[in-house]
């Protein structure tokens, strides 16, 4: 499987046989470079424009916006459950989806705009996740400390942060990624352009990754 980060919470997952799943496509107000993306399926955690701009996706993708399980191919499955987008049981910003994509024998979890600690059912849903894509910037989502605690609850093999401040969204009231590494108590990893991983080598992967910022 190949995993690319396009910025914010948008990732492209490509299976060994070329099936492509895009997560949370952002619109132009986010600030990251806007590019059309070809995908076979798109997951949308919630309806805000920085997570739901499916117009940028070419082809005829299946758009997944609701809780439940969808069998996209014999080897690719997407399952989602609802969670709160804030710390007031959804009263501020509504709900978001926690999504697990099963591809090439791997379980990849995308936590959308999770805004509160996981409850028991959500933690059980995320059990045995191989790769965790977790928001860390705070304000709109859980913050660095809460994200680190979420990692400790889920105990994935690989952790990749998302939804944090960079040069592209410098005016947003969210944090950079650095406090997350501090909360985890780990050294800042060297940025990578993409992640290539298989079921066979997931056990020997480095546990923490960060992607290079997209280039204009």
N, C-alpha and C positions, 0 to 999 in steps of 0.2 A: 504494500500500500504506500502511496505517496500522499503527503500532507503538506499543503501550502497555506500560508497566511496572507490574505489580501489587505489586512488592516482591520482594526476595531474587533468585531466578533465574527468576521467573515473568513471562513476556511474552506478550502477545496480539498476533498478527499477523493482519491482516484485508486480504484482497485487494480489488481494485477491484470485483469482482462479489460481495463479501460472504462469501467462504469464510474461516473463522476457524481458526487453528492456535494452541493454547496450549502453552507450554513449561513443564516442571518445576513443576507446581502444588504449593504448600506447604501444610502442615497448621497447626493452630492453635498449636503450640508455638513457631513461628518469631516470632510477635509482631506481624506485620503484620495490618492489617484483613482479616478473612475475609469473602469474598463469593462467591456462586455465580457461575460464569462459563459462558456458553454458547459452545461450540466444536464444530467439525466433526471435529477431530482433536487429539490431545494427544501431545506427545513427552515421554518420561520418560528422563532420562539415567542414573538408577540408582534403586535401591529404597529409599533413605532417605526418611523421611516429609516432610522439608522440600523434596523434589523429586518426590514420587510420589503426592500425595494427590488422586487422580482422582475421589474421591467428591464433590468440590466442583463438578464440571463437569456442567452440565445438557445435555439432548439425548441423543443416542446416538453419541458420538464414537468414532472409531477410535483405539485406544490403541497407541502405537508404543514398544516397549521394547527392541528388539533391533537389532543391526547389520544393515545391508542398505539396500535402496532400495525405497520404496513410492510408486507413482504414485496420488496421492489424487484428482486430477482431471486433465484434459488440460493444465492450466496450473499445477498445484501438485504438487511432488515433494519427498519427504523422504528423505535419505540419511544414514546414521550409521555410524561406525566406533568401535571400542573404544579406550580410553586408560586410563591408570592414575589412580586417585583419590588417590594418595599418591606419595611419593618413594622407595618401597621396592618397586617393581614390583607394586603391589597387595597386598602382604602385610599392610598396616595396615587399609586400607578397601576393598579390591577394585578394581573397575573402574567407569568412567563412560563415557558416550557423547559423542562429538563429532558434532554434528548440523548438516547443511546443509539449509535449507529454501529451495526455489526457488519464487518467487511473483512474479507480475507482472514477469517478466524479471529479477528481482533474486535474488542469492544471499546468504542470511542465515545466518551460522554461530553456533551456540550451543555453547559449550565445556563445558557441564555443570559438574561439579566436577573439572575437570582439575587434577591434582596434581603433574605433572612436565613437564619440557620436551618439546616435540613431537619425535617422531622423523621420519625422512625421509619415510616413507609418510604419516604424519598431516599433515605440512606440504604434501605434494603433494595430499592430499585437500582441503585448505583453500585451494588455489590459486584466485585470481580471486574471492575472497569480496568482496562489496560492503559488507556490514554485519557487524561482529564484535561479539558479545555475550560478554564475557570476564570470568571471576571474578578479583578483585583483592585480596581480603581476607586471604589467607594462612591458616595453621593447617590448615584443612580442604582448601584449594586452593592453587594457586600464589599467591605473594605479589605485591606491587606491582612489584618489580623484575623478577620472572619474567614477569609479565603484560605489562610494557612490552617485554620482549624477544620475547615471543610476537607482539605487535603488529608489531614490526619484521620478524619472519620472515614473517608472513602478508601484511602490507602491504595491509590493507583500505582501502576508500575512507572508511568511517565506523566509528568505535570507540565502543562504549557499555559502560561497566563494570557489573558486577553482583556480588552476593554479598560485600557489605562492610557494615561496622557503621553503623547509623543509630540514631535514638532508639528505634526499635521493637525492636531486638535488642541493646541497649546492654550486656547482660551476656555476650554471646558473646565468645570469645577471638580475634576477628578484627579487622582494621584498618579504619579509615575509608577513604574513597576518596581522600583528599588525597595520601597517599604515591604513589599511582599517577600522578596528574598530575605530581608532582615527578619521578618516574622517567622519564616521557615528556618532561619539559622543556617542558610547555605550560601556558598559563594555565587556570585553572578555568573551564569553560564555564558559562553561565547556564542553570539548570535549565529544562526544557521539560515541558509536560504530556503531550505525545505527539509522535511523529515522523511526518510525512506525506512520503513520498518516492516518486518514480517512476523508471523506467529512464532516462527522458529527462533528469531533473535531478540524478541521482546524482553526476555529475561536478562539479557546482557546489555540492553540499552542503558545509556545514561538516564538518570531519573528526572532531570530538569532540563528544559529547553526554552529558548526564546528565539524568535525569528528576527531576521534582519528587517528593518523598516522598508516598506515598499518604495521603489524608486519611481519618480515622476516620468 
